[in-house]
Amino acid sequence: MHENCVVRVTKDIPFEKACLLGCGVVTGAGAAINTAEVRVGDTVAVIGCGGVGLNAVQGARLAGAHKIIAIDLQPEKLELAKTFGATHTINPNEVDDVVAAVQEITESSGVDHAFEVIGLKPTAEQAIKILGVGGGAYQIGMIPIGKQLEIDPFVDILMQQRKYQGVYMGSTSPKRDIPLYADLYQQGRFNLDDLVSKTIRLEDINAGYAELEGGKIARSVIVFD
């Protein structure tokens, strides 16, 4: 690995926590802090509360968001999102219409920022629909190549003054942001502990992938003892 790709953090952080800073943490938290520039008092929705989505939630919390709505099909993920700063949760299996549920929470204003972390066409379109006037939808999840969003450019974008923006690695400056999140973790202001659902050995990697795909855990970390 080239030295330009290496970032030093304090040795006081356990490796199984520090390893998370290289991808999921910076992508999720950076999307809220760097890309969207969430401000104090904003309202945020995060669609998909896995490892990246949970960090988008706590990035919004760090930035001072007033309402943070976590949206996920897994009840376990929604409960976990609350520990990262979610003020409201929505399980699409338990409501008739996610957009209407968001409108109820926001008193018909919609959200200022919506983060789509799953990478699906329907949820990407949903992220735009739940925005308020002047809001921004941020595409973090990787939608399969060839899929096209079905939105009305006039009604959904122009008349509502909304924007739709892609996010890559949370618009992160690694040498600035990774040490920052490490310091915040040491201060007790950034949650890395609950991101590690379990530690596994290398020979358990296939089981780890299966659990991750099942959607009930945030992250499994491989340790070499």
Z-matrix of the N, CA and C atoms (Angstrom, degrees):
N
C 1 1.468
C 2 1.528 1 109.24
N 3 1.315 2 115.91 1 135.81
C 4 1.453 3 119.60 2 179.77
C 5 1.527 4 109.87 3 -72.52
N 6 1.327 5 115.96 4 146.80
C 7 1.459 6 120.29 5 -176.94
C 8 1.531 7 112.57 6 -60.57
N 9 1.336 8 117.62 7 -26.18
C 10 1.467 9 119.91 8 178.73
C 11 1.524 10 112.54 9 -68.06
N 12 1.337 11 116.33 10 -16.07
C 13 1.463 12 120.67 11 -179.35
C 14 1.525 13 112.08 12 -96.24
N 15 1.312 14 116.81 13 4.26
C 16 1.462 15 121.03 14 -176.69
C 17 1.521 16 110.00 15 -107.09
N 18 1.338 17 115.62 16 134.47
C 19 1.465 18 121.50 17 176.87
C 20 1.523 19 107.98 18 -122.70
N 21 1.312 20 116.29 19 131.01
C 22 1.456 21 120.80 20 -179.39
C 23 1.527 22 110.55 21 -89.45
N 24 1.328 23 115.66 22 133.59
C 25 1.465 24 121.38 23 172.14
C 26 1.521 25 107.71 24 -126.22
N 27 1.314 26 115.98 25 164.77
C 28 1.458 27 120.47 26 -178.63
C 29 1.524 28 111.91 27 -61.20
N 30 1.324 29 116.49 28 144.95
C 31 1.467 30 121.71 29 179.40
C 32 1.525 31 112.12 30 -73.07
N 33 1.332 32 116.66 31 -7.38
C 34 1.467 33 120.20 32 -178.69
C 35 1.527 34 112.54 33 -72.89
N 36 1.340 35 117.44 34 -15.94
C 37 1.463 36 120.82 35 -179.54
C 38 1.526 37 108.86 36 -89.71
N 39 1.334 38 118.75 37 125.49
C 40 1.470 39 120.86 38 178.44
C 41 1.523 40 110.84 39 -57.11
N 42 1.323 41 116.44 40 142.16
C 43 1.464 42 120.71 41 -177.08
C 44 1.523 43 112.38 42 -57.91
N 45 1.350 44 117.41 43 -36.35
C 46 1.466 45 118.80 44 -177.54
C 47 1.520 46 111.79 45 -68.61
N 48 1.333 47 117.81 46 -15.17
C 49 1.464 48 121.74 47 173.90
C 50 1.535 49 110.50 48 -96.24
N 51 1.329 50 115.51 49 -41.38
C 52 1.463 51 119.93 50 -177.72
C 53 1.524 52 111.99 51 -62.82
N 54 1.344 53 117.36 52 -31.96
C 55 1.468 54 119.73 53 -177.09
C 56 1.520 55 112.16 54 -62.84
N 57 1.324 56 117.20 55 -24.46
C 58 1.462 57 120.93 56 -178.63
C 59 1.522 58 112.49 57 -70.35
N 60 1.330 59 116.54 58 -20.27
C 61 1.461 60 120.72 59 -175.42
C 62 1.528 61 112.34 60 -69.72
N 63 1.335 62 117.41 61 -17.23
C 64 1.456 63 119.34 62 -172.87
C 65 1.514 64 115.61 63 -80.66
N 66 1.335 65 118.39 64 -15.53
C 67 1.469 66 118.67 65 -175.68
C 68 1.520 67 112.06 66 -143.80
N 69 1.340 68 117.16 67 -76.09
C 70 1.459 69 120.28 68 -173.28
C 71 1.506 70 114.36 69 -59.87
N 72 1.328 71 116.33 70 -39.69
C 73 1.470 72 120.01 71 -178.69
C 74 1.517 73 111.34 72 -66.15
N 75 1.326 74 116.39 73 -52.60
C 76 1.470 75 118.97 74 -176.71
C 77 1.524 76 111.49 75 -66.62
N 78 1.328 77 117.25 76 -32.79
C 79 1.464 78 119.84 77 -179.83
C 80 1.525 79 111.31 78 -67.59
N 81 1.327 80 116.50 79 -48.72
C 82 1.457 81 119.61 80 -177.92
C 83 1.517 82 113.30 81 -73.19
N 84 1.324 83 116.13 82 -55.25
C 85 1.463 84 119.40 83 -178.82
C 86 1.523 85 111.30 84 -64.21
N 87 1.335 86 116.11 85 -38.67
C 88 1.463 87 119.52 86 179.56
C 89 1.516 88 112.67 87 -64.83
N 90 1.334 89 117.55 88 -33.92
C 91 1.465 90 120.08 89 178.30
C 92 1.515 91 110.89 90 -59.65
N 93 1.340 92 115.94 91 -40.67
C 94 1.464 93 120.06 92 -179.66
C 95 1.521 94 111.75 93 -76.17
N 96 1.324 95 116.42 94 -44.88
C 97 1.468 96 120.56 95 -172.64
C 98 1.522 97 112.15 96 -82.15
N 99 1.339 98 117.06 97 -46.04
C 100 1.463 99 120.50 98 -174.18
C 101 1.526 100 112.93 99 -90.48
N 102 1.340 101 116.50 100 -51.96
C 103 1.466 102 119.88 101 -173.61
C 104 1.524 103 111.67 102 -73.63
N 105 1.326 104 115.79 103 -56.90
C 106 1.464 105 119.94 104 -176.46
C 107 1.527 106 112.68 105 -79.88
N 108 1.334 107 115.84 106 -22.14
C 109 1.476 108 120.77 107 -176.48
C 110 1.528 109 110.77 108 52.05
N 111 1.333 110 114.88 109 52.97
C 112 1.466 111 120.95 110 177.39
C 113 1.526 112 109.10 111 -55.67
N 114 1.321 113 115.74 112 136.82
C 115 1.461 114 120.86 113 -178.11
C 116 1.525 115 111.09 114 -115.72
N 117 1.311 116 114.48 115 164.85
C 118 1.463 117 120.85 116 178.18
C 119 1.525 118 109.35 117 -56.11
N 120 1.340 119 115.61 118 128.79
C 121 1.462 120 120.45 119 177.76
C 122 1.508 121 115.03 120 93.29
N 123 1.341 122 118.42 121 -6.91
C 124 1.463 123 121.01 122 -179.85
C 125 1.530 124 111.08 123 -71.16
N 126 1.320 125 114.62 124 161.25
C 127 1.461 126 121.87 125 174.55
C 128 1.517 127 108.56 126 -113.15
N 129 1.335 128 115.51 127 132.89
C 130 1.463 129 121.75 128 -171.44
C 131 1.518 130 110.18 129 -129.72
N 132 1.333 131 116.59 130 145.16
C 133 1.464 132 122.20 131 170.53
C 134 1.515 133 108.48 132 -125.85
N 135 1.326 134 115.85 133 138.59
C 136 1.467 135 121.98 134 177.64
C 137 1.524 136 107.72 135 -122.15
N 138 1.318 137 116.26 136 117.62
C 139 1.463 138 121.86 137 -178.98
C 140 1.525 139 108.56 138 -98.66
N 141 1.320 140 115.51 139 105.32
C 142 1.458 141 121.18 140 -176.88
C 143 1.513 142 110.47 141 105.76
N 144 1.325 143 117.31 142 109.52
C 145 1.464 144 121.00 143 -172.39
C 146 1.521 145 112.18 144 -116.20
N 147 1.319 146 115.74 145 50.54
C 148 1.450 147 121.13 146 169.13
C 149 1.517 148 109.61 147 -83.07
N 150 1.329 149 116.75 148 -156.36
C 151 1.459 150 119.61 149 -176.91
C 152 1.518 151 113.68 150 -58.83
N 153 1.330 152 117.83 151 -41.27
C 154 1.468 153 121.06 152 179.65
C 155 1.524 154 110.62 153 -73.43
N 156 1.326 155 116.58 154 -45.73
C 157 1.457 156 120.28 155 -178.77
C 158 1.517 157 113.00 156 -61.37
N 159 1.325 158 117.30 157 -39.54
C 160 1.469 159 120.29 158 177.81
C 161 1.522 160 111.02 159 -61.34
N 162 1.311 161 116.51 160 -34.84
C 163 1.464 162 119.20 161 177.75
C 164 1.517 163 112.69 162 -74.96
N 165 1.332 164 116.48 163 -28.98
C 166 1.465 165 118.90 164 172.03
C 167 1.524 166 109.69 165 -65.01
N 168 1.337 167 116.24 166 -38.26
C 169 1.467 168 121.01 167 177.04
C 170 1.525 169 110.29 168 -61.47
N 171 1.338 170 116.97 169 -49.25
C 172 1.457 171 116.68 170 -176.09
C 173 1.527 172 112.56 171 -77.37
N 174 1.329 173 116.95 172 -22.20
C 175 1.456 174 118.73 173 171.38
C 176 1.522 175 110.73 174 -65.53
N 177 1.341 176 116.42 175 -42.00
C 178 1.464 177 120.43 176 177.04
C 179 1.523 178 110.98 177 -64.13
N 180 1.335 179 115.87 178 -38.48
C 181 1.470 180 119.63 179 177.62
C 182 1.527 181 110.94 180 -63.03
N 183 1.330 182 116.47 181 -45.12
C 184 1.467 183 120.24 182 178.93
C 185 1.525 184 111.66 183 -60.70
N 186 1.334 185 115.77 184 -35.83
C 187 1.461 186 120.47 185 -178.14
C 188 1.526 187 112.51 186 -76.69
N 189 1.344 188 117.41 187 -10.58
C 190 1.461 189 120.20 188 175.63
C 191 1.510 190 115.36 189 99.63
N 192 1.335 191 117.63 190 19.27
C 193 1.469 192 119.56 191 179.09
C 194 1.526 193 110.83 192 -58.86
N 195 1.316 194 115.10 193 142.40
C 196 1.472 195 121.42 194 -177.37
C 197 1.520 196 111.35 195 -81.87
N 198 1.341 197 116.77 196 -47.69
C 199 1.454 198 122.48 197 177.15
C 200 1.524 199 108.47 198 -122.92
N 201 1.328 200 115.85 199 131.74
C 202 1.464 201 121.43 200 178.51
C 203 1.521 202 107.21 201 -127.55
N 204 1.326 203 115.97 202 113.20
C 205 1.458 204 122.03 203 -175.22
C 206 1.520 205 109.32 204 -102.47
N 207 1.318 206 116.82 205 116.78
C 208 1.460 207 122.09 206 177.73
C 209 1.527 208 108.79 207 -95.29
N 210 1.334 209 116.52 208 131.10
C 211 1.471 210 122.00 209 -177.67
C 212 1.519 211 108.93 210 -124.04
N 213 1.341 212 116.69 211 120.92
C 214 1.456 213 120.63 212 -178.75
C 215 1.526 214 109.59 213 -162.00
N 216 1.326 215 116.02 214 155.60
C 217 1.458 216 121.24 215 179.67
C 218 1.525 217 112.64 216 -83.06
N 219 1.332 218 116.65 217 -17.68
C 220 1.459 219 120.85 218 -175.97
C 221 1.529 220 110.60 219 -96.12
N 222 1.342 221 118.30 220 117.57
C 223 1.471 222 120.02 221 177.98
C 224 1.522 223 112.83 222 -57.19
N 225 1.330 224 116.54 223 -34.72
C 226 1.471 225 119.86 224 179.85
C 227 1.530 226 110.96 225 -63.36
N 228 1.321 227 116.75 226 -39.54
C 229 1.455 228 120.63 227 179.53
C 230 1.530 229 111.19 228 -67.40
N 231 1.315 230 116.52 229 -37.30
C 232 1.460 231 120.24 230 179.78
C 233 1.521 232 111.03 231 -66.96
N 234 1.322 233 116.99 232 -39.60
C 235 1.467 234 120.15 233 176.65
C 236 1.514 235 110.24 234 -65.21
N 237 1.327 236 116.73 235 -40.15
C 238 1.462 237 120.69 236 178.36
C 239 1.523 238 110.71 237 -65.08
N 240 1.333 239 116.29 238 -38.00
C 241 1.472 240 120.20 239 -179.64
C 242 1.522 241 111.86 240 -59.48
N 243 1.319 242 116.39 241 -31.23
C 244 1.465 243 119.69 242 179.08
C 245 1.526 244 111.36 243 -64.00
N 246 1.334 245 116.65 244 -33.98
C 247 1.470 246 119.58 245 179.50
C 248 1.520 247 111.23 246 -72.32
N 249 1.331 248 116.86 247 -17.40
C 250 1.466 249 120.67 248 179.27
C 251 1.527 250 112.29 249 -96.67
N 252 1.333 251 117.11 250 -4.15
C 253 1.454 252 119.27 251 175.29
C 254 1.508 253 116.37 252 124.78
N 255 1.329 254 118.62 253 0.17
C 256 1.465 255 119.77 254 178.51
C 257 1.524 256 110.16 255 -64.78
N 258 1.319 257 116.11 256 132.36
C 259 1.465 258 120.85 257 177.96
C 260 1.519 259 111.58 258 -95.64
N 261 1.341 260 116.79 259 -21.92
C 262 1.463 261 122.23 260 179.30
C 263 1.526 262 108.33 261 -141.80
N 264 1.319 263 116.29 262 152.25
C 265 1.464 264 120.74 263 177.41
C 266 1.527 265 109.81 264 -133.02
N 267 1.327 266 114.58 265 149.61
C 268 1.468 267 121.35 266 176.30
C 269 1.520 268 108.49 267 -135.11
N 270 1.314 269 116.15 268 125.70
C 271 1.455 270 122.04 269 171.33
C 272 1.530 271 107.26 270 -103.69
N 273 1.337 272 118.34 271 112.72
C 274 1.471 273 120.42 272 -177.55
C 275 1.519 274 113.88 273 -56.10
N 276 1.337 275 117.10 274 -23.03
C 277 1.463 276 119.66 275 177.36
C 278 1.521 277 112.88 276 -72.93
N 279 1.321 278 116.06 277 -14.82
C 280 1.459 279 119.94 278 -173.93
C 281 1.528 280 113.06 279 -110.65
N 282 1.318 281 117.81 280 3.10
C 283 1.471 282 121.28 281 178.05
C 284 1.518 283 108.89 282 -129.42
N 285 1.321 284 115.81 283 155.79
C 286 1.461 285 120.43 284 179.38
C 287 1.527 286 111.68 285 -75.56
N 288 1.331 287 115.71 286 -34.01
C 289 1.465 288 120.42 287 -173.60
C 290 1.524 289 108.20 288 -150.29
N 291 1.336 290 117.52 289 115.66
C 292 1.463 291 121.84 290 -179.31
C 293 1.528 292 111.13 291 -62.66
N 294 1.320 293 116.69 292 -41.11
C 295 1.464 294 120.06 293 -179.74
C 296 1.529 295 110.17 294 -60.90
N 297 1.320 296 117.02 295 -44.13
C 298 1.466 297 120.83 296 178.57
C 299 1.522 298 111.00 297 -64.79
N 300 1.330 299 117.18 298 -36.34
C 301 1.462 300 120.67 299 178.90
C 302 1.520 301 111.11 300 -65.58
N 303 1.329 302 116.46 301 -40.20
C 304 1.467 303 120.23 302 176.65
C 305 1.518 304 110.60 303 -65.76
N 306 1.324 305 116.95 304 -40.69
C 307 1.455 306 120.51 305 178.64
C 308 1.536 307 111.05 306 -61.36
N 309 1.326 308 116.29 307 -37.30
C 310 1.466 309 119.85 308 178.76
C 311 1.527 310 110.98 309 -65.83
N 312 1.327 311 116.75 310 -43.77
C 313 1.469 312 120.98 311 -179.62
C 314 1.522 313 110.82 312 -64.71
N 315 1.330 314 116.81 313 -38.51
C 316 1.465 315 121.24 314 -175.98
C 317 1.519 316 113.20 315 -92.88
N 318 1.332 317 116.89 316 10.36
C 319 1.469 318 121.73 317 -179.09
C 320 1.524 319 111.04 318 55.65
N 321 1.345 320 114.57 319 45.16
C 322 1.476 321 124.25 320 175.62
C 323 1.521 322 114.12 321 70.29
N 324 1.335 323 117.50 322 11.53
C 325 1.467 324 120.06 323 -179.26
C 326 1.523 325 113.20 324 -89.11
N 327 1.342 326 117.64 325 -21.75
C 328 1.453 327 119.97 326 -172.39
C 329 1.516 328 110.13 327 76.42
N 330 1.326 329 116.57 328 175.83
C 331 1.470 330 120.21 329 -177.97
C 332 1.521 331 110.37 330 -99.39
N 333 1.323 332 114.12 331 156.69
C 334 1.472 333 119.70 332 176.43
C 335 1.521 334 111.11 333 -77.48
N 336 1.345 335 115.89 334 -33.96
C 337 1.461 336 120.79 335 -177.04
C 338 1.530 337 109.14 336 -139.74
N 339 1.336 338 115.98 337 133.79
C 340 1.465 339 120.79 338 176.12
C 341 1.524 340 108.11 339 -126.74
N 342 1.338 341 116.13 340 126.88
C 343 1.463 342 121.39 341 -178.70
C 344 1.529 343 109.30 342 -110.97
N 345 1.328 344 116.54 343 120.01
C 346 1.454 345 121.91 344 177.36
C 347 1.521 346 107.68 345 -99.17
N 348 1.338 347 115.83 346 116.09
C 349 1.460 348 120.63 347 -172.21
C 350 1.531 349 111.96 348 -111.48
N 351 1.319 350 118.14 349 -10.20
C 352 1.454 351 121.57 350 -172.68
C 353 1.527 352 112.15 351 -81.02
N 354 1.324 353 116.13 352 -41.39
C 355 1.455 354 120.03 353 -177.35
C 356 1.515 355 113.53 354 90.52
N 357 1.332 356 116.35 355 40.03
C 358 1.462 357 121.37 356 178.64
C 359 1.523 358 109.78 357 -122.73
N 360 1.308 359 116.00 358 144.84
C 361 1.464 360 121.73 359 179.43
C 362 1.531 361 112.07 360 -57.58
N 363 1.345 362 120.39 361 -49.33
C 364 1.469 363 119.77 362 -177.75
C 365 1.525 364 113.45 363 -61.99
N 366 1.322 365 116.93 364 -39.62
C 367 1.473 366 118.56 365 -178.57
C 368 1.526 367 111.34 366 -75.59
N 369 1.324 368 117.69 367 -27.63
C 370 1.461 369 120.13 368 174.48
C 371 1.533 370 109.84 369 -66.05
N 372 1.321 371 116.32 370 -42.70
C 373 1.465 372 120.41 371 177.27
C 374 1.526 373 110.17 372 -65.64
N 375 1.315 374 115.46 373 -36.91
C 376 1.461 375 120.72 374 178.39
C 377 1.522 376 111.16 375 -63.33
N 378 1.337 377 116.56 376 -38.58
C 379 1.463 378 120.88 377 179.85
C 380 1.523 379 111.58 378 -58.98
N 381 1.321 380 116.26 379 -35.72
C 382 1.463 381 120.44 380 178.10
C 383 1.527 382 110.75 381 -73.56
N 384 1.320 383 116.55 382 -39.95
C 385 1.463 384 121.36 383 -176.43
C 386 1.530 385 112.77 384 -65.65
N 387 1.334 386 117.65 385 -28.70
C 388 1.473 387 119.42 386 -176.10
C 389 1.522 388 112.83 387 -88.70
N 390 1.326 389 117.44 388 1.89
C 391 1.465 390 120.48 389 179.84
C 392 1.522 391 111.54 390 -75.62
N 393 1.321 392 114.44 391 150.16
C 394 1.450 393 120.44 392 169.12
C 395 1.518 394 109.65 393 -87.00
N 396 1.318 395 116.15 394 -177.75
C 397 1.468 396 121.10 395 177.55
C 398 1.528 397 109.05 396 -61.95
N 399 1.342 398 115.92 397 129.00
C 400 1.455 399 120.35 398 178.56
C 401 1.518 400 114.21 399 80.20
N 402 1.339 401 117.92 400 6.39
C 403 1.458 402 120.92 401 -177.47
C 404 1.522 403 112.84 402 -78.33
N 405 1.337 404 114.57 403 169.00
C 406 1.455 405 120.31 404 179.81
C 407 1.517 406 111.87 405 -127.99
N 408 1.333 407 116.34 406 133.52
C 409 1.466 408 122.23 407 174.85
C 410 1.522 409 107.70 408 -103.42
N 411 1.319 410 116.52 409 134.87
C 412 1.460 411 121.64 410 -174.77
C 413 1.516 412 110.31 411 -122.09
N 414 1.325 413 115.08 412 120.62
C 415 1.453 414 121.96 413 -176.41
C 416 1.527 415 109.93 414 -91.30
N 417 1.340 416 116.32 415 105.60
C 418 1.460 417 121.99 416 177.88
C 419 1.523 418 110.26 417 -100.15
N 420 1.347 419 116.61 418 -43.19
C 421 1.458 420 121.16 419 179.29
C 422 1.520 421 111.45 420 -66.33
N 423 1.334 422 115.63 421 150.01
C 424 1.470 423 121.48 422 -176.43
C 425 1.529 424 110.16 423 -91.69
N 426 1.322 425 115.86 424 100.65
C 427 1.471 426 121.27 425 177.38
C 428 1.531 427 108.58 426 -71.66
N 429 1.329 428 118.55 427 135.29
C 430 1.465 429 120.83 428 -179.32
C 431 1.531 430 112.16 429 -54.04
N 432 1.320 431 115.04 430 142.74
C 433 1.463 432 121.06 431 179.58
C 434 1.532 433 109.79 432 -59.09
N 435 1.316 434 115.65 433 136.57
C 436 1.463 435 120.90 434 177.88
C 437 1.510 436 114.09 435 99.42
N 438 1.344 437 116.58 436 -17.96
C 439 1.461 438 119.38 437 178.49
C 440 1.533 439 109.31 438 -75.70
N 441 1.320 440 116.27 439 136.66
C 442 1.454 441 121.59 440 179.73
C 443 1.520 442 110.18 441 -119.60
N 444 1.332 443 115.76 442 135.51
C 445 1.456 444 120.48 443 -179.83
C 446 1.524 445 110.00 444 -76.90
N 447 1.324 446 115.29 445 140.90
C 448 1.462 447 120.95 446 177.70
C 449 1.529 448 108.06 447 -104.19
N 450 1.321 449 114.76 448 93.86
C 451 1.460 450 121.15 449 178.49
C 452 1.525 451 108.45 450 -132.10
N 453 1.305 452 115.36 451 158.27
C 454 1.455 453 121.09 452 177.70
C 455 1.530 454 107.34 453 -96.17
N 456 1.338 455 118.60 454 107.92
C 457 1.457 456 120.49 455 -176.85
C 458 1.527 457 113.69 456 -57.53
N 459 1.337 458 115.77 457 -31.50
C 460 1.466 459 119.35 458 -178.73
C 461 1.524 460 111.46 459 -78.05
N 462 1.352 461 116.24 460 -51.97
C 463 1.466 462 120.48 461 -175.36
C 464 1.531 463 111.46 462 -77.13
N 465 1.338 464 116.83 463 -45.64
C 466 1.463 465 120.32 464 -172.99
C 467 1.521 466 113.79 465 -80.96
N 468 1.330 467 117.41 466 -28.51
C 469 1.459 468 120.32 467 -174.17
C 470 1.528 469 112.07 468 -113.17
N 471 1.328 470 116.46 469 -63.82
C 472 1.464 471 120.19 470 -171.61
C 473 1.525 472 112.84 471 -63.38
N 474 1.324 473 117.81 472 -55.41
C 475 1.462 474 120.34 473 -174.88
C 476 1.531 475 112.58 474 -66.97
N 477 1.331 476 116.67 475 -26.74
C 478 1.465 477 120.55 476 179.79
C 479 1.537 478 112.06 477 -95.10
N 480 1.343 479 116.32 478 -1.68
C 481 1.467 480 121.93 479 178.28
C 482 1.532 481 111.54 480 55.62
N 483 1.331 482 114.87 481 40.15
C 484 1.457 483 120.64 482 -179.00
C 485 1.527 484 111.32 483 -95.19
N 486 1.325 485 115.21 484 164.46
C 487 1.458 486 119.34 485 174.26
C 488 1.530 487 109.73 486 -132.38
N 489 1.323 488 115.21 487 154.88
C 490 1.462 489 122.72 488 178.35
C 491 1.524 490 106.96 489 -128.87
N 492 1.319 491 116.49 490 120.07
C 493 1.463 492 120.35 491 -170.71
C 494 1.527 493 111.23 492 -133.88
N 495 1.310 494 115.45 493 139.16
C 496 1.459 495 120.47 494 173.79
C 497 1.517 496 110.88 495 -81.76
N 498 1.329 497 114.89 496 151.81
C 499 1.467 498 120.88 497 -179.40
C 500 1.522 499 108.64 498 -128.66
N 501 1.313 500 116.92 499 126.81
C 502 1.461 501 121.20 500 175.99
C 503 1.526 502 109.65 501 -118.66
N 504 1.313 503 116.27 502 118.05
C 505 1.467 504 122.61 503 178.12
C 506 1.529 505 112.72 504 53.84
N 507 1.328 506 116.17 505 31.01
C 508 1.456 507 119.86 506 175.18
C 509 1.515 508 114.88 507 64.32
N 510 1.355 509 116.73 508 27.15
C 511 1.481 510 120.65 509 -178.72
C 512 1.529 511 110.22 510 48.29
N 513 1.321 512 115.31 511 41.86
C 514 1.464 513 121.77 512 -168.73
C 515 1.524 514 113.07 513 -85.79
N 516 1.314 515 115.20 514 140.92
C 517 1.461 516 122.95 515 163.90
C 518 1.524 517 105.94 516 -102.54
N 519 1.335 518 118.70 517 100.28
C 520 1.469 519 120.87 518 -170.12
C 521 1.525 520 114.84 519 -55.36
N 522 1.295 521 117.31 520 -43.33
C 523 1.463 522 119.49 521 -176.15
C 524 1.530 523 112.54 522 -70.85
N 525 1.319 524 116.46 523 -17.92
C 526 1.464 525 121.19 524 175.05
C 527 1.521 526 111.42 525 -93.67
N 528 1.334 527 116.35 526 -47.82
C 529 1.461 528 120.49 527 -168.52
C 530 1.521 529 114.06 528 -81.57
N 531 1.328 530 118.05 529 -39.95
C 532 1.465 531 119.31 530 -177.79
C 533 1.529 532 111.59 531 -62.71
N 534 1.336 533 119.73 532 -47.68
C 535 1.475 534 118.47 533 175.20
C 536 1.527 535 112.79 534 -62.14
N 537 1.332 536 117.32 535 -32.23
C 538 1.467 537 120.52 536 178.27
C 539 1.519 538 110.73 537 -62.90
N 540 1.336 539 117.34 538 -49.43
C 541 1.460 540 120.30 539 -179.84
C 542 1.526 541 111.09 540 -64.75
N 543 1.329 542 116.39 541 -34.39
C 544 1.467 543 119.98 542 177.22
C 545 1.527 544 110.36 543 -63.87
N 546 1.328 545 116.25 544 -43.17
C 547 1.468 546 120.08 545 178.58
C 548 1.532 547 110.86 546 -65.02
N 549 1.330 548 116.44 547 -41.34
C 550 1.459 549 119.72 548 179.30
C 551 1.527 550 110.87 549 -64.34
N 552 1.324 551 116.82 550 -35.13
C 553 1.467 552 120.40 551 176.40
C 554 1.522 553 110.29 552 -62.62
N 555 1.319 554 116.71 553 -44.18
C 556 1.461 555 120.26 554 -179.74
C 557 1.531 556 111.85 555 -65.73
N 558 1.327 557 115.39 556 -27.93
C 559 1.470 558 119.91 557 178.55
C 560 1.532 559 112.16 558 -81.63
N 561 1.325 560 116.48 559 -4.57
C 562 1.451 561 120.26 560 -177.68
C 563 1.511 562 113.74 561 79.46
N 564 1.318 563 117.46 562 16.81
C 565 1.460 564 121.91 563 -176.44
C 566 1.529 565 112.90 564 -105.04
N 567 1.334 566 116.90 565 -5.06
C 568 1.466 567 121.24 566 -178.26
C 569 1.522 568 107.71 567 -135.10
N 570 1.328 569 116.33 568 125.78
C 571 1.458 570 122.06 569 -172.56
C 572 1.528 571 111.11 570 -91.47
N 573 1.306 572 116.58 571 107.26
C 574 1.458 573 121.58 572 170.83
C 575 1.526 574 111.22 573 -104.76
N 576 1.313 575 115.89 574 -27.02
C 577 1.462 576 120.32 575 -174.20
C 578 1.524 577 112.41 576 -58.82
N 579 1.324 578 116.67 577 -46.46
C 580 1.466 579 120.19 578 -175.36
C 581 1.528 580 113.21 579 -77.14
N 582 1.348 581 116.82 580 -7.35
C 583 1.454 582 119.40 581 175.27
C 584 1.524 583 111.32 582 -74.40
N 585 1.321 584 116.13 583 -26.83
C 586 1.463 585 120.82 584 -178.73
C 587 1.524 586 108.39 585 -89.17
N 588 1.319 587 116.08 586 98.50
C 589 1.464 588 120.44 587 -179.26
C 590 1.525 589 110.54 588 -70.36
N 591 1.336 590 115.65 589 -36.12
C 592 1.464 591 119.74 590 178.91
C 593 1.527 592 109.05 591 -165.59
N 594 1.310 593 115.73 592 158.34
C 595 1.461 594 120.91 593 172.17
C 596 1.525 595 107.88 594 -106.81
N 597 1.331 596 115.75 595 142.00
C 598 1.460 597 120.93 596 -177.62
C 599 1.524 598 109.24 597 -133.26
N 600 1.325 599 115.96 598 166.27
C 601 1.454 600 121.54 599 174.26
C 602 1.525 601 109.47 600 -92.92
N 603 1.324 602 116.05 601 163.34
C 604 1.457 603 120.23 602 -175.80
C 605 1.529 604 112.01 603 -57.71
N 606 1.332 605 117.21 604 -36.72
C 607 1.458 606 119.33 605 -178.44
C 608 1.532 607 112.80 606 -69.29
N 609 1.341 608 116.91 607 -10.00
C 610 1.468 609 120.87 608 179.00
C 611 1.529 610 112.44 609 -99.70
N 612 1.326 611 116.41 610 13.56
C 613 1.468 612 119.77 611 -171.89
C 614 1.531 613 112.15 612 -62.98
N 615 1.340 614 118.13 613 -37.85
C 616 1.470 615 119.80 614 -179.35
C 617 1.521 616 111.37 615 -64.87
N 618 1.334 617 116.09 616 -39.56
C 619 1.466 618 119.83 617 176.46
C 620 1.519 619 110.09 618 -65.59
N 621 1.336 620 116.43 619 -36.36
C 622 1.458 621 120.69 620 178.20
C 623 1.514 622 112.16 621 -63.35
N 624 1.334 623 116.53 622 -42.11
C 625 1.465 624 120.66 623 177.42
C 626 1.532 625 110.55 624 -64.68
N 627 1.318 626 116.51 625 -39.61
C 628 1.464 627 120.12 626 -179.74
C 629 1.524 628 110.89 627 -63.59
N 630 1.332 629 116.80 628 -40.80
C 631 1.466 630 120.17 629 178.65
C 632 1.521 631 110.83 630 -67.54
N 633 1.329 632 116.49 631 -38.34
C 634 1.468 633 120.63 632 178.95
C 635 1.518 634 110.51 633 -64.53
N 636 1.325 635 116.45 634 -42.48
C 637 1.464 636 120.70 635 179.03
C 638 1.523 637 111.26 636 -65.72
N 639 1.335 638 116.05 637 -32.11
C 640 1.463 639 119.96 638 178.03
C 641 1.506 640 113.62 639 -66.60
N 642 1.339 641 116.33 640 -21.31
C 643 1.461 642 120.37 641 170.98
C 644 1.508 643 116.63 642 88.04
N 645 1.331 644 118.56 643 6.16
C 646 1.461 645 119.00 644 -175.49
C 647 1.525 646 113.94 645 -98.03
N 648 1.339 647 117.22 646 -4.66
C 649 1.460 648 119.85 647 178.75
C 650 1.523 649 109.32 648 -123.54
N 651 1.331 650 115.69 649 159.75
C 652 1.463 651 120.32 650 178.52
C 653 1.536 652 109.68 651 -83.43
N 654 1.330 653 116.12 652 -62.20
C 655 1.462 654 121.55 653 179.36
C 656 1.514 655 110.53 654 -149.65
N 657 1.326 656 115.92 655 142.52
C 658 1.452 657 122.11 656 165.69
C 659 1.520 658 106.84 657 -105.47
N 660 1.311 659 117.46 658 138.32
C 661 1.464 660 121.50 659 -179.11
C 662 1.520 661 109.11 660 -116.33
N 663 1.318 662 115.72 661 127.71
C 664 1.466 663 121.19 662 177.33
C 665 1.520 664 108.90 663 -79.60
N 666 1.319 665 117.09 664 126.89
C 667 1.468 666 122.15 665 177.55
C 668 1.521 667 108.78 666 -117.49
N 669 1.324 668 115.17 667 147.18
C 670 1.458 669 122.10 668 179.17
C 671 1.508 670 108.21 669 -114.51
N 672 1.321 671 117.40 670 97.79
C 673 1.456 672 122.14 671 -179.29
C 674 1.526 673 110.59 672 -93.98
